[in-house]
Amino acid sequence: MAYCEKWINDIVDKYGTEYVYRQLAEECCELAQASLKCIRAMNFETPVKPVESIDGVLEEIADVEIMIKFVRDGIFYGHLDMKIDQKKDYKKNRMIKRMLGGD
């Protein structure tokens, strides 16, 4: 079982798992929006400079990673880490095969 920082358990206990899932969804949406803004900035379709847009993406990545930690450690208690890692390996290999023609 993975070590879970006490503050994660305290927040999950106080606000519940529904809150964590809603917050994860919100942060994922914000990452998607920041990514689209980055594309617009690279194409000079917005007054935002590319460097500023990248900073927005980095901020949202941090938020998403924090919420993923909440789900992995505060809800699943680390019990599903191996299963998640297996799914990541499968998806990575599928992407390599699809996009690069690898085996």
C-alpha positions, 0 to 999 in steps of 0.5 A: 500500500502506498504512503498517503500524506495525512492532509490528503486523508483529512481533505477526503474525510472532510469533503468526500470522494464526490468532491475529489472526483468533481475537482479532478474533472474540473482541473482536467477541463482547465488543462484542456482549455490551457492546452487549446490556449497554448495552440492559439498563442503559438498560432498568434490567434490570441494576445497571450504570448506563447511563454505565458500560455505554457506557464498556464499549461504547467500550472494546470498539469500541477493541479491535475497531478495533485488531484490524481494523487488524491484519487490514487492515495486518498480514495484508492489508498494505493491499492490500484497503483499496479493496475493503473501502471499496467493500463498506462503501459498498455496504452503507451505501447498501443500509442507507439504502435499506432503512431510510430508503427512499432510492435 
